[in-house]
Each structure stands twice: as C-alpha cells, then as structure tokens.
Amino acid sequence: MTLSSSQEEGLSQSSLAVCLGAVWIFFLLIIMKVLCILAVLFLLSTKHKSFELSHPKPACRYPPSQWCRSLEIAIECKVQKQCMELGAIKPNQTVPRVALTLYYESLCPDCRRFITKQLFPTWTMLQDIMSLTLVPYGNAKEVLSVNSPFSCQHGEPECRGNMIQACIIHLTGTSLAFQVIYCMESAANVLDAAEPCLQLYAPSVSWVTVDACATGRLGYKLMHGYAVMTRALNPAHTHVPWVTIDGEYTEETEAKATSSLFRLVCDRYKGVKPPVCTGAPVKLSRSGCLAE
C-alpha cells in the first residue's frame, strides 16, 4: 500500500510529537528525581543542625560518655545545664533537700571566690537535692548614723552591694536572684555589673525598682532582717563566707564545704544520689574575711 505525501507528512509529525513527548517526560522525571534528592538532603541537613543545637559538642578532653561523670568534667565541657537536665534523678519528695545557708558580704574576696567557684557550680548541678538561702550581710554592723544605719567591713560600696542583692532576692526569689548575684560577683566591679546583670537574668524587674528598694525603707528593713539572722548564729560567726548545712555549723563541715561543697552536698543527701555525684570533687582553698 502506497502512502500519499500528505499521509507521510502527517505520520512524520505524529512520530516527532511522540518522541518529543517521551523526551519531555524523561527530563521531567529527571528533574523530579533531582528535586527529591535535594529535599532529602535539606531535611537531613536541618535535622543535623537541630541535633547540634540541642546537643552541643564542647571542645574538651573527655568523650561524651563522661561529660556528666563529675562536676569538674561538666564545667570543663560546658554542659553543666545539660547534665543537670538529662542526668539528675529527681529527688524523692519525702526526702528533705540539703539546706545550705550562706552568710556573706558582697565585696569580700573570699565570698566572691566561694560563690563563683564552689556554690554556683554546685547549685547548678544539684539544685534538685539542695535548697539555698542567701544572707548578704556578713561582718556589717547596725549603727546610729544620719547617713546610713549600717557600717560594712569593706566600706560604703559594700553596704550598697549588700542592699542591692538583698532587694534582688526580695523582688525575684532566690533561684533567679542567685543567677544575678553570681553574675555580679563574677564581674571585675560588682556594683557596676549590678544593672546589666539584672537586665540579663531578670529582665522583667526594672533597675529603677531595685534602686528604689536599695535606697529606701524597704532596703533597710531587709538588711535589718539579715542582721537579726546573722546575730542569731550559734556559734557566732567569726568570718565570712560562713556556711551552715541543715541549720548547723561545725569546723568539720566548713572544711568540707570550702574544699568541695559539691561532694559535701552529695554525701549529706539521704535520697537517691544523682549520677553526677559519682565523680571526683572540686577543691578550693581560702582563708576567709575575718569578723572584726
């Protein structure tokens, strides 16, 4: 059978259309495959970044399996918070927490060292098994004076620092206040750091409110209360920092607290020990600011 020229031309165009359609489908499939691969790579990259954000990899000389082994390792690897959140066993509510009270003053060098090197790291790791009370009064004295009803060992700036910290504790509660106080005591100048530290850790509390408290009757009332607490110590304090555990002070307890507070709290807790309590203690030596 012989095809006419018009039939041959139509058949040729149909074949060409079929071929072009096949080529188009082939390229479309390739494009879809590439897009799918890119989507999978994007999801994997996003998941990896999310994992890195939630599970930081600090530069330290210990493998991840040992990061929460002790307080020393957690601090070096910068994972104190993660160890506390992931590793600490919640205490049995029927077992009382270890009650620690710190009597201190804001500008005493040994108080600052104890807060930044011992108390804050220990509290960060073990706050589930310990309760904390801060008494920023130290070796101050109540006096009859027109300018100020208090006299402080390290002068008027220390009275100002004590008053500021007393007001922050009153306005925010111990847990939040301790972060502000730690920030202040870690700074080169405690008083200059007060406002920025407050803005950083307790932005909901205005500096105007704290300053009004520290320069007004409320601040004096708070300091008088701390003066009463300090004078009621038995035995009377002879230096600061002065630490009581469960309301008691002994020279043996003080020696343990100032050499390794972390180990002392772990040993004194009567409930199930958190995993971080199995590591080596952190040691610190100090002489203290003597009471006059």
Salt bridges, closest charged atoms under 4 A:
GLU52 OE2 - HIS48 NE2 2.72
GLU76 OE2 - ARG61 NE 3.21
GLU105 OE2 - HIS154 ND1 3.35
ASP110 OD1 - ARG113 NH1 2.69
ASP128 OD2 - LYS90 NZ 3.43
GLU142 OE2 - HIS224 ND1 2.73
GLU142 OE1 - ARG231 NH1 2.91
GLU158 OE2 - HIS154 ND1 2.78
GLU185 OE1 - ARG112 NE 3.42
ASP211 OD1 - ARG160 NH2 2.70
ASP246 OD2 - ARG268 NH2 3.38
GLU252 OE2 - LYS256 NZ 3.41
GLU254 OE2 - HIS239 NE2 2.32
GLU254 OE2 - ARG286 NH2 3.31
